């Protein structure tokens, strides 16, 4: 599942695996074996049965006995961290409550406004050129701006956070170095917020009655930022790919919000940004509809494969409702799906409203998918449009309270300095 053959045509792989039963053996990385669940009903049983399928990776026998080396590229995505994703029982409830209560404090109106301002800034960097890579110069950068604001991250940490997250999601390169980079940046962020709390998710987590330790803080942030950047950019990019290549969604090019939502809903069915994840570990040998899942073996849920389960279509459940598993299900379902949906919808609507003649610059069949067992991610999304003049910088209110430095590496097309400090200067009209 880690090579270009799989990423080029995962549906063919899922069909082959489905013929072996509700779950089948796969290799996530060289020498890393797991069972992949491709059946929708079986996936729901795993997701809703914490008494049989635990989330704590310390139950992963092959990692514990050294069969899987610690420097395997998939380990950073699967290793134990004291966060809500990798915990069970009472500890999961305590950490999950801190996360959900903090996320609930995000103002949807302010979030949409910030997404739209971020979109305007990014479009203005290349509006006059008539050409853009919508993945790397829009979908990738917009979540960086949004989550730097939501989590109170100063500019000198932004690039390190996103580079680290991208590295562990790819799971094909030096993931151990990426994990070290990500952890180091979060250690600095937590220390900063202990001294200077603000109106942001990091500070709200710190102030929660759950009284998270610094280590717990770091690992909740790993979970939230990982879920909020890499999958978010893939949701935006995959949504744009569908809208720009499928005439069913052409209305969205003229500002049709419903069409954008319909396109995103279809993406969550067919090309979910996290195609395979929700790793569980059987607490004992379990018979799952005729397939024996061995204690301590990683059981991965294929959201993409379960969404295309023929049984769903046979029962008329797809695409008439949102019974897809792109947000997972059960006690570990995504706690931030409403914010993620809002960000993706606002980002696409704003872009299409500003560039109504936007179109792909290459045939859709020539787009390349990034290899990796977990995500469904393009390598680029080249597009073209009629060049337009950048909008004048006219602040609609005070800029986000972040110190501006030049420590970040500049994004292509951005002004001198990092993307966050450049954005702040644009916001202030400088």
HUBELPE-V851813 format. One record per residue. N is the residue number from 0. RES is the residue in one small letter. PSI is psi in degrees with one decimal (none if undefined). NEAR is the number of other C-alpha atoms within 12 Angstrom. Layout:
# HUBELPE-V851813
n=N res=RES psi=PSI near=NEAR
n=N res=RES psi=PSI near=NEAR
This chain:
# HUBELPE-V851813
n=0 res=x psi=4.3 near=41
n=1 res=x psi=-0.4 near=33
n=2 res=x psi=176.8 near=24
n=3 res=x psi=-28.4 near=19
n=4 res=x psi=-44.1 near=18
n=5 res=x psi=-46.9 near=27
n=6 res=x psi=-27.9 near=30
n=7 res=x psi=-33.0 near=25
n=8 res=x psi=70.0 near=21
n=9 res=x psi=-27.6 near=35
n=10 res=x psi=-38.1 near=27
n=11 res=x psi=-38.9 near=18
n=12 res=x psi=-41.9 near=27
n=13 res=x psi=-40.1 near=36
n=14 res=x psi=-41.5 near=26
n=15 res=x psi=-44.7 near=21
n=16 res=x psi=-36.5 near=26
n=17 res=x psi=-29.5 near=30
n=18 res=x psi=-12.6 near=18
n=19 res=x psi=-0.6 near=21
n=20 res=x psi=-171.9 near=26
n=21 res=x psi=-17.3 near=39
n=22 res=x psi=150.5 near=39
n=23 res=x psi=153.3 near=33
n=24 res=x psi=139.4 near=30
n=25 res=x psi=168.4 near=32
n=26 res=x psi=113.9 near=24
n=27 res=x psi=-32.7 near=36
n=28 res=x psi=168.1 near=29
n=29 res=x psi=118.0 near=23
n=30 res=x psi=3.4 near=21
n=31 res=x psi=103.7 near=32
n=32 res=x psi=147.2 near=29
n=33 res=x psi=171.3 near=39
n=34 res=x psi=129.4 near=39
n=35 res=x psi=121.7 near=47
n=36 res=x psi=123.8 near=47
n=37 res=x psi=-2.9 near=46
n=38 res=x psi=131.0 near=38
n=39 res=x psi=-49.0 near=38
n=40 res=x psi=-39.3 near=29
n=41 res=x psi=-38.2 near=35
n=42 res=x psi=-42.5 near=40
n=43 res=x psi=-35.8 near=31
n=44 res=x psi=-43.3 near=25
n=45 res=x psi=-47.3 near=42
n=46 res=x psi=-27.7 near=35
n=47 res=x psi=12.9 near=22
n=48 res=x psi=68.1 near=25
n=49 res=x psi=-19.8 near=27
n=50 res=x psi=-20.7 near=19
n=51 res=x psi=-32.2 near=25
n=52 res=x psi=107.2 near=43
n=53 res=x psi=159.1 near=35
n=54 res=x psi=-17.3 near=43
n=55 res=x psi=113.4 near=34
n=56 res=x psi=-6.9 near=34
n=57 res=x psi=-8.4 near=27
n=58 res=x psi=-4.6 near=30
n=59 res=x psi=101.9 near=35
n=60 res=x psi=-40.5 near=26
n=61 res=x psi=-28.8 near=26
n=62 res=x psi=-40.4 near=28
n=63 res=x psi=-36.0 near=18
n=64 res=x psi=4.3 near=13
n=65 res=x psi=-1.1 near=14
n=66 res=x psi=-41.8 near=17
n=67 res=x psi=118.4 near=27
n=68 res=x psi=150.7 near=21
n=69 res=x psi=-22.5 near=23
n=70 res=x psi=14.0 near=29
n=71 res=x psi=140.7 near=30
n=72 res=x psi=-18.4 near=33
n=73 res=x psi=-11.7 near=41
n=74 res=x psi=-43.0 near=39
n=75 res=x psi=-26.7 near=38
n=76 res=x psi=-11.8 near=41
n=77 res=x psi=-12.3 near=41
n=78 res=x psi=158.1 near=37
n=79 res=x psi=134.0 near=28
n=80 res=x psi=142.7 near=30
n=81 res=x psi=66.0 near=30
n=82 res=x psi=177.1 near=35
n=83 res=x psi=-27.3 near=37
n=84 res=x psi=-35.7 near=43
n=85 res=x psi=26.7 near=37
n=86 res=x psi=165.7 near=34
n=87 res=x psi=164.7 near=32
n=88 res=x psi=-139.8 near=21
n=89 res=x psi=-36.3 near=14
n=90 res=x psi=-39.2 near=21
n=91 res=x psi=-44.1 near=28
n=92 res=x psi=-41.5 near=21
n=93 res=x psi=-47.8 near=26
n=94 res=x psi=-39.4 near=37
n=95 res=x psi=-38.9 near=35
n=96 res=x psi=-40.3 near=26
n=97 res=x psi=-41.2 near=34
n=98 res=x psi=-51.0 near=42
n=99 res=x psi=-39.6 near=30
n=100 res=x psi=-38.0 near=24
n=101 res=x psi=-42.4 near=31
n=102 res=x psi=-32.8 near=34
n=103 res=x psi=-16.6 near=20
n=104 res=x psi=-7.5 near=24
n=105 res=x psi=128.0 near=29
n=106 res=x psi=115.0 near=19
n=107 res=x psi=-37.4 near=21
n=108 res=x psi=-47.0 near=15
n=109 res=x psi=-35.5 near=21
n=110 res=x psi=-46.3 near=31
n=111 res=x psi=-42.8 near=28
n=112 res=x psi=-41.6 near=21
n=113 res=x psi=-38.2 near=38
n=114 res=x psi=-44.2 near=39
n=115 res=x psi=-39.4 near=33
n=116 res=x psi=-40.3 near=36
n=117 res=x psi=-40.5 near=42
n=118 res=x psi=-46.8 near=43
n=119 res=x psi=-44.4 near=37
n=120 res=x psi=-47.5 near=43
n=121 res=x psi=-43.7 near=44
n=122 res=x psi=-39.2 near=41
n=123 res=x psi=-21.5 near=33
n=124 res=x psi=-27.7 near=35
n=125 res=x psi=14.5 near=32
n=126 res=x psi=-34.0 near=32
n=127 res=x psi=-7.1 near=20
n=128 res=x psi=-27.9 near=19
n=129 res=x psi=0.0 near=26
n=130 res=x psi=148.0 near=28
n=131 res=x psi=149.9 near=33
n=132 res=x psi=102.7 near=36
n=133 res=x psi=-21.5 near=42
n=134 res=x psi=-58.2 near=36
n=135 res=x psi=-23.0 near=28
n=136 res=x psi=10.7 near=35
n=137 res=x psi=-69.4 near=45
n=138 res=x psi=-33.8 near=45
n=139 res=x psi=-39.4 near=42
n=140 res=x psi=-32.2 near=44
n=141 res=x psi=-46.9 near=47
n=142 res=x psi=-31.7 near=49
n=143 res=x psi=-46.7 near=47
n=144 res=x psi=-44.9 near=48
n=145 res=x psi=-45.8 near=46
n=146 res=x psi=-23.9 near=42
n=147 res=x psi=-37.7 near=43
n=148 res=x psi=-48.9 near=37
n=149 res=x psi=-36.3 near=41
n=150 res=x psi=4.0 near=45
n=151 res=x psi=30.5 near=38
n=152 res=x psi=125.1 near=44
n=153 res=x psi=160.7 near=40
n=154 res=x psi=-33.7 near=37
n=155 res=x psi=-12.7 near=29
n=156 res=x psi=-18.2 near=41
n=157 res=x psi=-51.0 near=46
n=158 res=x psi=-37.4 near=37
n=159 res=x psi=-39.6 near=34
n=160 res=x psi=-49.2 near=44
n=161 res=x psi=-38.5 near=43
n=162 res=x psi=-40.4 near=32
n=163 res=x psi=-42.7 near=35
n=164 res=x psi=-44.8 near=42
n=165 res=x psi=-38.4 near=42
n=166 res=x psi=-39.8 near=31
n=167 res=x psi=-24.9 near=40
n=168 res=x psi=-37.5 near=46
n=169 res=x psi=-39.6 near=41
n=170 res=x psi=32.1 near=36
n=171 res=x psi=-7.2 near=31
n=172 res=x psi=-143.2 near=25
n=173 res=x psi=75.0 near=25
n=174 res=x psi=-28.6 near=31
n=175 res=x psi=-41.6 near=29
n=176 res=x psi=-38.3 near=24
n=177 res=x psi=-39.6 near=32
n=178 res=x psi=-39.1 near=39
n=179 res=x psi=-41.6 near=23
n=180 res=x psi=-45.3 near=28
n=181 res=x psi=-46.7 near=35
n=182 res=x psi=-42.7 near=36
n=183 res=x psi=-42.0 near=23
n=184 res=x psi=-37.6 near=32
n=185 res=x psi=-33.1 near=42
n=186 res=x psi=-43.4 near=29
n=187 res=x psi=-40.0 near=27
n=188 res=x psi=-43.7 near=38
n=189 res=x psi=-43.0 near=38
n=190 res=x psi=-39.7 near=22
n=191 res=x psi=-43.9 near=22
n=192 res=x psi=-24.8 near=28
n=193 res=x psi=-35.7 near=22
n=194 res=x psi=-35.1 near=12
n=195 res=x psi=72.2 near=19
n=196 res=x psi=153.2 near=22
n=197 res=x psi=-165.3 near=25
n=198 res=x psi=76.8 near=25
n=199 res=x psi=165.1 near=33
n=200 res=x psi=-38.4 near=37
n=201 res=x psi=-47.2 near=45
n=202 res=x psi=-37.1 near=33
n=203 res=x psi=-38.7 near=32
n=204 res=x psi=-41.6 near=42
n=205 res=x psi=-36.1 near=37
n=206 res=x psi=-3.0 near=23
n=207 res=x psi=146.1 near=24
n=208 res=x psi=-17.4 near=16
n=209 res=x psi=-15.2 near=24
n=210 res=x psi=63.0 near=19
n=211 res=x psi=138.8 near=31
n=212 res=x psi=169.3 near=22
n=213 res=x psi=-40.7 near=26
n=214 res=x psi=-43.5 near=23
n=215 res=x psi=-38.5 near=35
n=216 res=x psi=-49.2 near=40
n=217 res=x psi=-42.3 near=34
n=218 res=x psi=-26.0 near=37
n=219 res=x psi=-38.4 near=41
n=220 res=x psi=-36.4 near=48
n=221 res=x psi=-47.4 near=45
n=222 res=x psi=-48.9 near=40
n=223 res=x psi=-43.0 near=40
n=224 res=x psi=-34.8 near=45
n=225 res=x psi=-45.1 near=38
n=226 res=x psi=-21.8 near=36
n=227 res=x psi=-8.6 near=44
n=228 res=x psi=-66.8 near=42
n=229 res=x psi=-54.6 near=42
n=230 res=x psi=-32.7 near=47
n=231 res=x psi=-43.7 near=49
n=232 res=x psi=-34.3 near=49
n=233 res=x psi=-35.3 near=46
n=234 res=x psi=-44.1 near=50
n=235 res=x psi=-48.2 near=50
n=236 res=x psi=-42.5 near=47
n=237 res=x psi=-33.6 near=45
n=238 res=x psi=-44.4 near=47
n=239 res=x psi=-40.8 near=48
n=240 res=x psi=-45.5 near=44
n=241 res=x psi=-45.7 near=37
n=242 res=x psi=-40.6 near=39
n=243 res=x psi=-7.2 near=37
n=244 res=x psi=-7.5 near=27
n=245 res=x psi=118.6 near=24
n=246 res=x psi=-16.2 near=15
n=247 res=x psi=-24.5 near=18
n=248 res=x psi=19.7 near=28
n=249 res=x psi=-25.7 near=27
n=250 res=x psi=-27.1 near=24
n=251 res=x psi=-23.1 near=36
n=252 res=x psi=-13.5 near=33
n=253 res=x psi=26.2 near=23
n=254 res=x psi=18.9 near=25
n=255 res=x psi=98.3 near=24
n=256 res=x psi=-37.8 near=27
n=257 res=x psi=-37.1 near=21
n=258 res=x psi=-38.0 near=29
n=259 res=x psi=-45.2 near=41
n=260 res=x psi=-40.3 near=32
n=261 res=x psi=-41.1 near=28
n=262 res=x psi=-44.0 near=41
n=263 res=x psi=-38.6 near=41
n=264 res=x psi=-40.2 near=36
n=265 res=x psi=-39.2 near=35
n=266 res=x psi=-41.2 near=39
n=267 res=x psi=-24.4 near=43
n=268 res=x psi=-48.9 near=39
n=269 res=x psi=-37.4 near=32
n=270 res=x psi=60.0 near=43
n=271 res=x psi=140.8 near=40
n=272 res=x psi=-32.3 near=45
n=273 res=x psi=98.0 near=41
n=274 res=x psi=-34.9 near=45
n=275 res=x psi=118.2 near=43
n=276 res=x psi=-141.0 near=46
n=277 res=x psi=55.7 near=42
n=278 res=x psi=130.9 near=42
n=279 res=x psi=163.2 near=47
n=280 res=x psi=116.5 near=40
n=281 res=x psi=133.5 near=35
n=282 res=x psi=-15.5 near=28
n=283 res=x psi=171.4 near=21
n=284 res=x psi=129.8 near=17
n=285 res=x psi=132.8 near=25
n=286 res=x psi=111.0 near=20
n=287 res=x psi=92.6 near=30
n=288 res=x psi=47.2 near=21
n=289 res=x psi=-8.0 near=13
n=290 res=x psi=123.9 near=23
n=291 res=x psi=122.0 near=21
n=292 res=x psi=118.3 near=33
n=293 res=x psi=141.6 near=28
n=294 res=x psi=132.9 near=24
n=295 res=x psi=4.7 near=31
n=296 res=x psi=134.1 near=37
n=297 res=x psi=128.7 near=44
n=298 res=x psi=112.6 near=49
n=299 res=x psi=134.1 near=45
n=300 res=x psi=123.7 near=44
n=301 res=x psi=98.0 near=55
n=302 res=x psi=-39.6 near=45
n=303 res=x psi=-45.2 near=42
n=304 res=x psi=-40.9 near=44
n=305 res=x psi=-31.2 near=43
n=306 res=x psi=-25.8 near=43
n=307 res=x psi=16.0 near=37
n=308 res=x psi=121.7 near=37
n=309 res=x psi=-26.0 near=22
n=310 res=x psi=-30.9 near=20
n=311 res=x psi=-45.7 near=24
n=312 res=x psi=-38.3 near=19
n=313 res=x psi=-31.6 near=11
n=314 res=x psi=8.7 near=14
n=315 res=x psi=26.5 near=14
n=316 res=x psi=-7.6 near=19
n=317 res=x psi=130.6 near=25
n=318 res=x psi=32.1 near=23
n=319 res=x psi=-18.1 near=15
n=320 res=x psi=-179.2 near=18
n=321 res=x psi=56.6 near=23
n=322 res=x psi=10.6 near=28
n=323 res=x psi=164.2 near=36
n=324 res=x psi=20.0 near=45
n=325 res=x psi=-28.2 near=41
n=326 res=x psi=10.4 near=38
n=327 res=x psi=-165.2 near=40
n=328 res=x psi=170.7 near=28
n=329 res=x psi=-162.4 near=21
n=330 res=x psi=-17.6 near=30
n=331 res=x psi=21.3 near=38
n=332 res=x psi=152.9 near=23
n=333 res=x psi=123.8 near=30
n=334 res=x psi=-8.2 near=30
n=335 res=x psi=23.1 near=32
n=336 res=x psi=-33.2 near=27
n=337 res=x psi=-43.4 near=23
n=338 res=x psi=-41.1 near=32
n=339 res=x psi=-41.9 near=39
n=340 res=x psi=-43.7 near=35
n=341 res=x psi=-45.3 near=35
n=342 res=x psi=-47.8 near=43
n=343 res=x psi=-43.7 near=46
n=344 res=x psi=-48.1 near=40
n=345 res=x psi=-38.9 near=40
n=346 res=x psi=-42.2 near=47
n=347 res=x psi=-44.0 near=52
n=348 res=x psi=-44.6 near=36
n=349 res=x psi=-43.4 near=37
n=350 res=x psi=-46.6 near=41
n=351 res=x psi=-30.9 near=35
n=352 res=x psi=-35.9 near=24
n=353 res=x psi=-29.8 near=30
n=354 res=x psi=73.5 near=34
n=355 res=x psi=-19.2 near=25
n=356 res=x psi=21.2 near=25
n=357 res=x psi=135.5 near=35
n=358 res=x psi=159.9 near=32
n=359 res=x psi=144.2 near=30
n=360 res=x psi=-9.1 near=24
n=361 res=x psi=157.8 near=20
n=362 res=x psi=144.2 near=16
n=363 res=x psi=-30.2 near=23
n=364 res=x psi=-18.2 near=16
n=365 res=x psi=-5.2 near=17
n=366 res=x psi=143.2 near=26
n=367 res=x psi=136.6 near=24
n=368 res=x psi=139.1 near=33
n=369 res=x psi=132.2 near=32
n=370 res=x psi=154.5 near=29
n=371 res=x psi=144.4 near=40
n=372 res=x psi=-19.0 near=45
n=373 res=x psi=-44.4 near=44
n=374 res=x psi=166.8 near=46
n=375 res=x psi=96.6 near=47
n=376 res=x psi=132.4 near=41
n=377 res=x psi=157.5 near=40
n=378 res=x psi=-27.3 near=29
n=379 res=x psi=158.9 near=30
n=380 res=x psi=75.8 near=41
n=381 res=x psi=135.9 near=31
n=382 res=x psi=164.5 near=34
n=383 res=x psi=162.5 near=25
n=384 res=x psi=167.7 near=28
n=385 res=x psi=124.0 near=19
n=386 res=x psi=142.7 near=22
n=387 res=x psi=160.6 near=21
n=388 res=x psi=140.0 near=17
n=389 res=x psi=150.1 near=22
n=390 res=x psi=144.7 near=22
n=391 res=x psi=142.8 near=16
n=392 res=x psi=106.2 near=20
n=393 res=x psi=93.6 near=18
n=394 res=x psi=137.5 near=21
n=395 res=x psi=8.2 near=16
n=396 res=x psi=-175.6 near=15
n=397 res=x psi=144.9 near=14
n=398 res=x psi=157.3 near=25
n=399 res=x psi=142.5 near=34
n=400 res=x psi=80.4 near=25
n=401 res=x psi=138.6 near=30
n=402 res=x psi=136.7 near=23
n=403 res=x psi=125.7 near=27
n=404 res=x psi=174.3 near=23
n=405 res=x psi=26.2 near=25
n=406 res=x psi=-19.9 near=21
n=407 res=x psi=157.7 near=26
n=408 res=x psi=133.8 near=25
n=409 res=x psi=143.8 near=25
n=410 res=x psi=148.4 near=29
n=411 res=x psi=130.6 near=20
n=412 res=x psi=-9.6 near=28
n=413 res=x psi=167.0 near=28
n=414 res=x psi=172.0 near=25
n=415 res=x psi=137.7 near=22
n=416 res=x psi=-179.7 near=25
n=417 res=x psi=166.7 near=32
n=418 res=x psi=-34.8 near=42
n=419 res=x psi=-45.8 near=46
n=420 res=x psi=-35.1 near=39
n=421 res=x psi=-39.2 near=35
n=422 res=x psi=-41.6 near=46
n=423 res=x psi=-42.4 near=35
n=424 res=x psi=-41.3 near=28
n=425 res=x psi=-44.1 near=32
n=426 res=x psi=-40.4 near=31
n=427 res=x psi=-3.4 near=22
n=428 res=x psi=21.7 near=18
n=429 res=x psi=none near=15
